Amino acid sequence: MRMLVFLIRLFAACVDRLLGRLAQIQMLLYGLLPALLPPEELTRMIRVYYDRSYWNSDGQVSTEAYPWTLATWEQEVLARHMTDPGTVLVLGAGSGRESIALTQHGYRVVGLDTNRDGLRIAFRRAAMDDTRAAFVQADFLALPVLPSKLDYIFLSGVMYSSVPGRQRRQDWVRNLRSHLKQGGKIVLNFVVAREPETRTHRFIHALNRWLLLLPGSNKMYQPGDFCSQGHFMHAFIDEHEIRSELIEAGATIHQVNLNEGFAVISFSQSSQQTASRE
């Protein structure tokens, strides 16, 4: 009996070590993709990721699966920066949590997402709660919204970090300003680099610097870019990085919370008028 227990423990330890090695190899391989793939392909991978995540979820996920309420930081943003209930566009609405909760707080809400299965859950939940949130299936990079109609734009989840390339994120934010009324605000989430840099991370960055010398590599790659389970994201190293990126895009920063990973920004009247003419 003792011999059997010993062999089982030995086998389990070997499996643990093997899985650890495989996880490191997976991290390495995924870590090379942002330097090799163009931004358009990285964006396509994200859409495939969510299509797979939401596939057939409408018939499997209960509308009672999780609370359709605002997180604590979201409630803080409403209290400090969204005191006048107006029209909100929620980008990356998914199954509707933020959209439905905002509607219950008195806002007029349009939730937009590319995934039909997720939006079906949102429709069902909105009907259950008798809320008037509207949902639209569309590409968040090509908004079907008339200029200067929105009081607020709310970027859910890790959407801002899902746009590959500093310049592309800045261009996207500049485009969003044309949809805002004067004084309108954008609330955006971003991923923060919370884990200490390991030898594996340093090795990945060293390989990527070499890969960038190859023809056809992603010249918009920057440290902090990574892929996890086929999902591209950019992790911001510190507050200075996110602040400088938004300021260079022409934004006025009202708040940055690095711990929660969100920022609240707006644009001056002159910058919005310039955007409307572009």
N, C-alpha and C positions, 0 to 999 in steps of 0.2 A: 504493500500500500504506500509506504513512504517513497519507494522508488517511483511509483506512478505519479505521486504528487510532485516529486522533484522534476520528473520529465515534463509534466504539464507546465510547471512554473518556468522551466528552461525554455520551452517552446513559446510560451506567452511572452517572455522577455525578448526572444529573438524576433517575434512578430512586431513587438513595440519598436524595436530598433530599426527593423525594415521599414515600417510605416513612417518613422521619423525621417529616414533617408529619402523615401519616396516623396514625402512632403517637401523636403528641401529641393529635390530635383524639380518638382512641380513649380515651386516658387521661382526657381531659376528660369525655367522655360517660359513661364508667364511673364517674368520680369523683362525678358528680351523683346517681347512683342511690341511694346510702345516705341522702341527705337527702329523696328523693322517695318511696321505697318503704317500706311498713310492715315491721316485723321479720319478720312471717310470710311476706311475699313474698320477702324476702332469703333466708330459710331455704329456701324452695321453690327458689330459683335455685341454691342450693348442691347440693341433691339432684339437680336436673336436670344440673348440672355433672358430678357423679360418675356418674350414670346414663350420661351420654354417654362419660365417660372409661373406664368398665368395660364398656361395651356389647360383647357378644360376645367379651370378653377370655378367657373360660374356654377357648374353642377355639383361641385365637391366642397366648396368653402361656404360655410354657414354665415349668414349676415350677423350672427351673434358670436362669430369666431373671436373678435377682439373689439374693444370699445372704440366707437367712432367719436373720439373726443380729442381735444387739443392737448399737446404736451405742455409741460410747465413753462418751457422757454417760449412756446408759441403764445401762451396766455400773456406772458410778460411783454412780448412784442405788440400784441393787441392793446394792452393797457398803456404802453409808452409811445407807440408809433402809429397806431391805427385807431385813433379815438373817434374818428368820424366814420361810421359805417357807410361804405360806398360799394362800388363794383370791384370785385376781386377776380383776377384770372389766376387759377391754380394750375401751374405747369407740372406735369408728371402726376396727375390726379390719382392714377392707379385705381384702387377700389373705393376711393372717395372719402377717406377719413377726414382730411383737412377741409375738403369742400363742404361736406355735410355739417361739420362742426362750425365752420365759419357762417354758414347759412343760419344755424341756430343762434348765433350771436348777432343776427340782424343784418349781415352783409348780403349783397346780391352777388352770387358766385357762378362762375363758369369754370368747370373742371375740364382740363384738356389732357389727353393721353393718346399714345399711338396704339395701345393694346386694347382690342375690343373685349376680350374676356374679362379684364380687370374692370372696365367700364360697365359691363353688365352687372357685376356685383354692386357697383356704385348706384346704378339705376334702381336695383331692388331695394337696397338699404334706404335710399332717399324716399322711395315710395312708402316703405314701412314707417319712416319717421315723419311722413307728410311734409317734407321740406321741398323747397323750390330750386334747389341747385340744378343747374343745367350741365350736361356733360357732352363733350364733343371729341370725336376721334380725329386727331390731326397730328401733324409733325410739329414738335415744339420749336424746331429751327426755322419754320416757315409759318408764322402765326396767321390764321385767318381772322384777324381782328382789325377793325377800322382804326386808324390813328387817333390818338388823343381821346380815347373813350374810357380808360381805366383809371381808377383811383389807386389800385394796388396790384402788383404782380407778386405772386407767392410761388417760389421755386421749392418744391417738396423734396424730401429725401436728400440724396447726394447729387442732385441734378447738375449743379454748377460744376462740381468736380468731374462730372461725366463728359464734359465738353473737352476734347483733346486739344491742347495747345493754348498757351497764354494769349497769343494774339487772337485766336478764334474765340476764346471766352470773352475777351474785351470787345471784339466786334459784335458778338451776340448781345452783350449788355447794352452797347450803344444802339443796337437795333431795338431792344426792348423799350428804350426811353421814348421812342416815337409813338408808342401805344399808350403812354401815360398822359393823364391830364396834368395841367400845371400843378406842381407840388406833389405829384403822385410818387409813391415809394415802391421799391422792390425789396422783398425779403428773400434772401437766398441762403441755402445751406451749402456747406463745403466740408470736405474730409480733412481731418487734421492728422499729421504724422505723429501718432502717440507712442509707437513702439521705438525703443532705442535702436540705433543703426547697428546691425550685426555684421559679421564677416561676410555672410551671404549677400546682404544688401550692398556692401562695398564692392564685392566681386561682380555683382550684376551691373552696378554703375560703371565699373571699369570696362566690362565687356561692351556695354552700350556706347561708351565713348569711342571704342574701336569700331563698332558697327556703324556709327554715324559717318564714318569715312567711306563707307561703301555706297556705290551709286544706287539711287532709289530708296535710300533709308529715310526715315521720318525726321526731317530737319527741324521740326517743331518740338521734338522731344526735349524734356527738361527733367532734372532730378525731382523725384517725387511722383513721376508717372509710373503706374504699375497696372497689372491686370490680375484679377482674382476670380477664379472660376469663369473666365471668359468675359468678365466685366471690366472695362477700362475705368480708371479713376486717377485723379491727381490729388495727392495728399500735400497740403500746405505745411511747410516746415515750421513757420512761426507767424506771428501777427503782422510783422513787417511785410511779408510776402503777399498776403491777401490784401493788405491796405494799399501797398504800392500798385498792385495790379488793378484795383478798382479806381484809384485816383488817376492812373494813367489813362483809364477808359473814360475819364471825364466825370466821374461820379462824386457826389458829396456823401461822405460817410456819416451816418447818424449813430451807428453802434456796430462794434465788432465784438463778438463773444467767442474767443478761441476755445474755451472749455466746451461750450455747447456746439460750436461749429456753425455759427450763423452771422450774417451781417445785414444791416438795414441801410439802404442807400437811396438817393434821389438825384435828380439832375436840375441844373439851373434852367430858367426859362429860355435863355439864349441857346443853350445846348439842345434843348428840345425843339426849338424852332429850326435849328440847323439840321437836326435829324429828320424833321418832317420834309425838308427840301431835298434830302439826299435820295 
